[in-house]
């Protein structure tokens, strides 16, 4: 997966987008992207010099729990 910008900024954008779409149907490709971003955020969090993204990962996970896939 290629990330443009920091993992943190991508997670912030994904959380904001997921909140805007909450309760509405979201295209499967978008949800798949968010899932890959979550996986990547988890792997970065585990690295010793990784960005502090654990709270954002948790926020995006919570938003995805309310996402309807179209």
C-alpha positions in Angstrom: 0.0 0.0 0.0 1.4 3.4 -0.9 0.7 6.2 1.5 0.9 9.8 0.5 1.9 11.9 3.5 2.2 10.6 7.0 0.3 7.7 8.4 -1.2 10.0 11.0 -2.6 12.4 8.5 -4.1 9.6 6.4 -5.7 8.1 9.5 -7.1 11.6 10.5 -8.6 12.0 7.0 -10.0 8.4 7.0 -11.7 9.0 10.4 -13.2 12.3 9.3 -14.4 10.7 6.1 -15.9 7.7 7.9 -17.7 10.1 10.3 -19.2 12.0 7.3 -20.4 8.7 5.8 -21.7 7.3 9.1 -25.1 5.6 8.7 -24.9 5.7 4.9 -23.6 3.2 2.4 -19.9 3.3 1.6 -18.4 1.8 -1.5 -16.5 -1.5 -0.8 -13.3 -0.1 -2.3 -13.3 2.7 0.2 -13.9 0.4 3.1 -11.1 -1.9 1.8 -8.8 1.1 1.7 -9.7 2.0 5.3 -9.1 -1.6 6.4 -5.6 -1.6 4.7 -4.9 1.7 6.3 -5.8 0.3 9.7 -3.5 -2.7 9.2 -0.7 -0.4 8.1 -1.3 1.9 11.1 -1.2 -1.1 13.5 2.2 -2.2 12.0 3.6 1.3 12.2 2.5 1.5 15.8 4.4 -1.6 16.7 7.7 -0.3 15.3 10.0 1.4 17.8 10.2 4.7 15.9 6.7 4.6 14.5 4.2 7.4 14.7 1.9 7.7 17.6 -1.3 6.5 15.8 -2.9 4.0 18.3 -5.7 6.4 19.2 -6.5 7.1 15.5 -6.5 3.4 14.7 -9.0 2.8 17.5 -11.2 5.7 16.3 -11.2 4.4 12.7 -12.0 0.9 14.0 -14.9 2.3 15.9 -16.2 4.2 12.8 -15.9 1.1 10.6 -18.1 -0.8 13.0 -20.9 1.5 12.0 -20.1 1.4 8.3 -22.6 0.0 5.8 -20.9 -1.5 2.7 -22.6 -1.0 -0.7 
